[in-house]
Every structure is written in C-alpha cells, then in structure tokens.
Amino acid sequence: MAIQITAVRLSGGTTHEHLTHLWWTEQESGKAGDNTRAQIVDWIENQAGKAFTSDRAGHRTEVAVVTPARGEKYLRTRADGVWTNNLLALPRR
C-alpha cells in the first residue's frame, strides 16, 4: 500500500525534525487518516510501507526515513537521490 501525505503538523521549529503528525490518503481505497511521525517511520521501515507527496502536476516524490547521528528518526522527501523539502511545503494542521 502507498499513501500520499497531504498535510503536516510541526512543533518547536520549522525543519523536518520538527514534524510531529502527518495526514494521508490511500489512493486505491480512498481511505484517509493521520499518524504520528514515529508511526509512519515504523510503517515504512518495518511494514514495507511506501509514502509520497504529489504536486499539482501529479509528480510524486518519495518520503524516506532519515536516521541522524543524534536524535530521533524523521521523514523527508527524496527525488532522484536528492533530499527535498516537499513535506515542509504541505498545508499545516
């Protein structure tokens, strides 16, 4: 299953490390939901989940897990092997 991340919540800052909550839709079923960053990280790493963002033209960008040297794992988009800021451009909740 692949989900499209549609909105985010940040707390304590404005960078990817501050993402706390993500809203999503599953395009095949139309199911929608929301989860914490830790839940999405676990789903991607341990349940073979796939997540992406999409722009108005329909271009998809993969959401990947970043494992920093210090601190908690977080999510960031990656396009053609380059880290991008697509998650930070999404609507805030």
Secondary structure, 3 states (H helix, E strand, C coil): CEEEEEEEEECCCCCHHHEEEEEEEECCCCCEEEEEHHHHHHHHHHCCCEEEEECCCCCEEEEEEECCCCCCCEEEEEECCEEECHHHHCCEC
